[in-house]
Each structure stands twice: as C-alpha cells, then as structure tokens.
Amino acid sequence: MHEYRDRIYIRKDIMLKLYEYGELNQSKLMSYCGLNNVKHKEIIDDMVAKEMIVRFEEAWGNKTIIKYKVSEKGRAIFREILEPYELLFPRKEAEKS
C-alpha cells in the first residue's frame, strides 16, 4: 500500500531532484520522484506554466528528448517557501523513504 503524498511535497521532490541533477529527461524525473507519467504530468506542466521549472527539447539522433531544469524563480520559491514549509510540517518517517 502506498502512502498519500501531498502535492506540495510532490512539487518539492520534483524541484529537489532537478536541483540535485541539474537537468533530467521526463522519464528519469518521473522515475526518480516516484511519479506516474499519466497521473502526475499535469503537476509538471503546471510548474512549467508558473515558471518554477523550465521545459526544453534536446535533439538526440532523429528523436527529440524533453528535459526539465529548475528556473531561477523556482530556486527562490524552493528556498523561501518549500524548505520552510517542510520544517513546519515535516513528513512522517514512512514518507521520507
């Protein structure tokens, strides 16, 4: 059984992974964050629309890879809002693993 993860923690996890790796393609980002592409793609699209993360395409042979990275605005939001939020409302131990 999977624990429910609030959307604010999903957003924080997305930003944390992008911050940690610099940039990730869509499938790795979803995998590293434990997200389902169909179910959670709207969260990523919303973060792009709000300029928290940047979406860009990169040519790879005859294919195009979609990649993401944290924007400057996203870095500020992460430091000013998301980190303090988790300090005030920490996740349960089971959710941290």
Secondary structure as UniProt FT lines:
FT   HELIX           7..21
FT   STRAND          24..25
FT   HELIX           26..33
FT   HELIX           37..49
FT   TURN            50..51
FT   STRAND          53..60
FT   TURN            61..62
FT   STRAND          63..70
FT   HELIX           72..77
FT   HELIX           78..82
FT   HELIX           83..88
FT   HELIX           93..96
//
